[in-house]
Amino acid sequence: MGKPYLTPEDLRELLPYSLPVIYRELKAGTIPSIRLGRRYMIPTAAFDAWLASCGPPRSAA
């Protein structure tokens, strides 16, 4: 990723979740973000670290 910040719309392309779910998790603080007025900006480095901390996906056994 080349951008220093991502938007919720960018996350929609990267994660298998709808925008309402992404906004809910941003408001809850689950996904690291910075609030600028009414906009959420997600630092790319913080998002990458958060995603890595989630661990590998579990297999559906």
Secondary structure, DSSP 8 states (H G I E B T S, - for coil): ---SEE-HHHHHHHSSS-HHHHHHHHHHTSS--EEETTEEEEEHHHHHHHHHHT-S-----
